[in-house]
Amino acid sequence: MNVNSNPALWAIYAGDVCIDHPNLYDQGRVVADIEIDLEVNAHGSMKFTVPITNPGYDTATQLGTVVIATYGGRKVFRGRVADTTRDFYNNVEVYCEGQLAFLCDSMLPPFAYKGTVTNFLRFILDTHNREVEDYKKLYLGTVTVTDPDNNGVLVRSSESSISSWEAVSGRLIDMLGGYVMVRETDGKYYVDYLAELTEKSNQTVEFGENLLDLEEHIDTENIVTVLYPFGARIEENGTNENTYDKYTEEPETSGLTLWHGNRVTVREVNGGMGENLGDKRMGRRDDAQQSADQGESVAQKPGEGHDDNRTERRRPAHREH
């Protein structure tokens, strides 16, 4: 059933059955609590609640049913029913995952690949299409992402079988960036892998109109106010006394020795202090302290360091200011 009397309306289909359309509300073809989440480089999702009075109730609540949401005749979401929750009155909350999740249904054999990004994605999709039903098939579209290293030659491998989606997300998106999206042309669905987005929404975001909720979340997990940087380890002939060379063995006296090992520090350029103090005028009562360990050995003279990015976290210690 396809209703096109007003192209500026939303409609939702479960299989071939229309389960929501404003022109068919009098027939009970309506669902509630609709949420569509179109994530970038992710499956995306759609949720809605189907009342038992909906004529498409059985189809819409069956796991695996293909669900399509359209606006003005254009497909906004395509996916499948992945989870259902039935309440006391037999209304069913339906959770759908987007069509990129179809790539989770096929597996790649162990492989070693060397070539272009385009041909690697072709290998993934060709393998996927050999293993799945026709409605899950996805074909190679436009690819503009390239590997900036090795003169554009992509090298990827896996010692075990992985899903097609794991290959796309882990071997391409996570390493090269870019945007993976699905488009429909002549009834076939193509996967585009683009370096830059080609579509831009002209919609204005207005609170109370299309912005219905706003939430701010503050997390102190990655906030640091006191940083202790440790540079590369210096070889034995290093002469930077601020790295405390003489304490690399047994201390000369009893008690605690503030020893930083044979390491490059910021003491020479930081007034003798080994830590960098951040802005403490933030209205907080805690210090979040962290050490940044860039710990590979170098033969350079003291002060020339490395970048390794290993960090060690200390939980904030409460104290009065």
C-alpha positions in Angstrom: 0.0 0.0 0.0 1.5 3.3 -1.0 -0.3 6.6 -0.2 0.9 9.7 -2.1 -2.1 12.1 -1.8 0.0 14.6 0.0 3.8 14.5 -0.7 4.6 16.6 2.4 3.5 13.9 4.8 5.3 11.2 6.8 4.4 7.6 6.2 5.8 4.4 7.8 5.7 1.0 6.1 6.3 -2.5 7.6 7.0 -4.7 4.7 4.2 -3.8 2.2 1.8 -2.7 4.8 1.3 1.0 5.7 1.2 1.3 9.5 1.2 5.1 9.8 -0.2 7.8 7.5 -2.2 10.9 8.4 -4.7 10.1 5.7 -5.3 6.7 7.1 -5.7 7.4 10.8 -9.4 6.7 10.6 -8.5 3.1 9.7 -6.3 2.8 12.7 -3.0 3.0 10.7 -1.2 5.1 13.3 1.8 4.5 15.6 3.0 6.5 18.6 6.2 7.8 20.1 8.2 7.8 16.8 11.9 8.5 17.1 14.4 8.3 14.2 18.1 8.6 14.9 20.2 9.0 11.7 23.7 8.6 13.0 26.8 9.3 10.9 28.9 6.2 10.2 26.6 4.0 12.3 23.5 1.9 11.6 21.0 4.4 12.8 17.8 3.4 14.5 14.0 4.0 14.6 11.6 3.4 17.5 7.8 3.5 17.6 4.9 2.0 19.5 2.3 -0.1 17.6 -1.2 -0.3 19.2 -3.0 -3.6 18.9 -5.7 -1.9 16.9 -3.3 -1.2 14.0 -4.1 -3.4 11.0 -0.4 -3.9 10.4 0.2 -5.0 14.0 1.4 -8.5 13.3 3.7 -7.5 10.4 5.2 -4.5 12.3 6.0 -6.5 15.4 7.7 -9.5 13.7 11.5 -9.6 14.0 13.3 -9.0 10.8 10.5 -7.1 9.0 11.8 -4.4 6.8 10.6 -1.0 8.0 10.7 2.2 5.8 9.9 5.7 6.8 9.2 8.3 4.1 8.7 12.0 4.0 7.2 13.5 0.8 7.8 10.3 -1.0 11.6 10.2 -0.1 12.9 7.4 2.0 14.3 8.8 5.2 14.9 5.5 7.0 15.2 1.9 6.0 16.0 -0.9 8.4 14.6 -4.0 10.1 12.8 -4.8 13.3 15.5 -5.9 15.8 13.7 -5.8 19.2 10.2 -5.6 20.5 8.7 -5.0 23.9 5.0 -5.8 24.6 3.2 -4.0 27.5 0.2 -5.0 29.6 -2.3 -3.8 27.0 -0.5 -5.6 24.1 0.9 -2.4 22.6 4.3 -3.2 21.2 7.4 -0.9 21.3 9.4 -1.6 18.2 13.1 -0.9 17.8 14.6 -1.0 14.3 18.2 -0.9 13.3 19.2 0.9 10.1 20.2 -0.9 6.9 23.9 -0.7 7.4 23.3 -3.4 10.1 22.7 -5.8 7.2 26.5 -5.9 7.0 26.5 -7.6 10.4 24.9 -10.7 8.8 27.8 -11.7 6.6 31.4 -12.8 7.4 34.6 -12.2 5.7 37.2 -15.1 5.7 40.7 -14.3 7.0 42.4 -12.1 4.4 45.4 -10.0 3.5 44.7 -7.1 1.2 46.8 -4.7 -0.7 45.3 -2.2 -3.2 42.9 0.7 -3.4 40.3 1.8 -0.9 37.7 1.3 -3.7 38.6 -2.3 -4.4 38.8 -3.2 -0.7 35.2 -1.9 -0.2 34.2 -3.8 -3.4 35.7 -7.0 -1.9 33.7 -6.5 1.3 30.4 -5.8 -0.4 30.8 -8.6 -3.0 31.4 -11.1 -0.2 28.4 -9.7 1.7 26.1 -10.0 -1.3 27.0 -13.6 -1.9 25.9 -14.6 1.6 22.7 -12.7 2.2 19.1 -12.4 0.9 18.4 -10.0 -2.0 16.8 -7.3 0.2 20.0 -7.1 2.3 22.3 -6.6 -0.7 24.3 -3.4 -0.8 26.3 -2.4 -3.9 29.5 -0.4 -4.4 28.7 3.3 -4.9 30.9 6.4 -5.1 34.3 6.2 -3.2 36.3 9.4 -2.7 38.3 8.4 0.4 42.0 7.5 -0.3 44.8 6.2 2.0 47.1 9.1 2.6 50.0 6.8 3.4 51.9 4.4 1.1 51.2 6.5 -2.0 47.5 5.6 -1.7 48.1 1.9 -1.4 45.8 0.4 1.3 47.1 -2.5 3.3 44.7 -4.4 5.5 44.5 -7.9 7.0 42.6 -10.1 9.5 43.8 -13.4 10.9 40.3 -14.4 11.8 36.8 -14.1 10.3 35.2 -10.8 10.9 31.8 -9.4 9.9 31.5 -7.1 6.8 30.4 -4.3 9.1 33.5 -4.8 11.3 35.7 -4.5 8.2 34.0 -1.3 7.1 34.0 0.3 10.5 37.3 -1.0 11.9 39.5 -1.2 8.7 38.2 1.8 6.9 36.2 4.4 8.9 38.3 4.2 12.1 41.6 4.4 10.2 40.8 6.7 7.3 37.8 8.8 8.4 35.3 9.7 5.8 31.5 9.1 5.7 29.7 5.9 4.8 26.1 6.3 3.7 23.5 4.3 1.7 21.5 5.8 -1.2 18.8 4.2 -3.4 18.9 4.4 -7.2 16.5 2.4 -9.4 15.5 0.1 -6.5 19.1 -0.8 -5.6 21.0 0.4 -2.6 24.5 1.7 -3.0 27.2 2.3 -0.3 29.0 5.6 -0.8 32.3 6.2 1.0 33.0 9.9 0.9 35.8 12.1 2.1 33.4 15.1 2.4 29.6 15.2 2.8 27.8 16.2 -0.4 24.4 17.0 1.1 23.5 20.0 3.3 20.3 20.6 5.2 18.7 24.0 4.8 16.4 23.4 7.7 16.5 26.0 10.5 16.7 24.6 14.0 14.2 26.4 16.3 13.5 25.6 19.9 9.9 24.4 20.4 9.5 23.7 16.7 11.9 21.0 15.6 14.3 21.2 18.6 12.2 19.5 21.2 14.8 18.6 23.8 18.2 19.9 24.9 20.6 18.3 27.3 24.1 19.3 28.6 26.4 16.7 30.0 29.6 17.6 31.9 32.2 14.9 32.6 35.4 15.4 34.5 37.0 12.2 33.2 39.3 14.0 30.8 39.8 17.3 32.7 43.3 17.8 34.0 44.4 20.8 36.1 47.9 19.5 37.1 50.0 17.7 34.5 53.4 16.0 35.2 55.1 15.6 31.8 57.9 13.0 31.5 59.9 13.1 28.3 62.0 10.4 26.7 64.6 8.5 28.7 68.1 9.8 28.2 71.0 7.4 27.7 73.7 7.1 30.3 75.8 10.0 29.0 73.0 12.4 29.4 74.0 15.5 31.4 70.7 17.1 32.3 70.9 17.3 36.1 67.2 18.0 36.3 66.6 14.4 35.4 68.3 13.3 38.6 70.9 11.0 37.0 72.6 10.4 40.3 69.5 8.7 41.8 69.3 6.0 39.2 70.8 3.6 41.7 70.6 3.6 45.6 69.9 7.0 47.2 72.8 8.5 49.1 70.7 9.2 52.2 67.8 7.7 54.1 64.3 8.9 53.5 62.2 9.8 50.5 64.0 11.0 47.4 62.0 12.9 44.7 63.5 11.1 41.8 62.1 11.2 38.3 64.6 8.8 36.7 66.9 9.6 33.8 64.1 11.5 32.0 63.6 14.8 30.3 61.3 17.1 32.3 60.1 20.6 32.1 61.9 21.8 35.2 64.5 23.9 33.3 61.8 26.0 31.6 59.3 25.9 34.4 61.0 27.6 37.3 62.2 24.3 38.8 58.7 22.8 38.9 58.0 19.4 37.4 54.3 20.0 36.8 52.3 22.3 34.7 49.4 24.0 36.5 46.2 24.6 34.7 43.6 27.2 35.3 42.5 26.6 39.0 40.0 29.5 38.9 37.2 27.2 37.7 35.1 27.1 40.8 36.0 23.5 41.6 37.4 22.2 44.9 39.4 19.3 43.5 42.6 18.9 41.5 42.7 16.3 38.7 46.3 15.3 38.4 47.7 13.3 35.5 51.1 12.2 34.3 51.9 12.2 30.6 54.6 9.5 29.9 56.4 9.7 26.7 58.8 7.0 27.5 60.9 5.8 24.6 64.7 6.1 24.9 66.5 8.6 22.8 70.1 9.4 22.0 69.5 13.1 21.6 70.8 15.6 24.1 68.5 16.3 27.0 65.4 18.4 26.2 64.7 16.7 22.9 61.7 14.4 23.5 59.4 11.9 21.8 55.6 11.7 21.4 54.1 8.4 22.6 50.9 9.5 24.4 50.8 7.0 27.2 49.0 8.5 30.2 48.5 7.5 33.8 45.4 8.8 35.6 45.2 9.8 39.3 41.7 10.3 40.7 41.1 13.9 42.0 42.1 14.3 45.6 39.8 16.5 47.7 41.3 19.5 49.4 40.4 23.0 50.5 41.6 25.9 48.5 
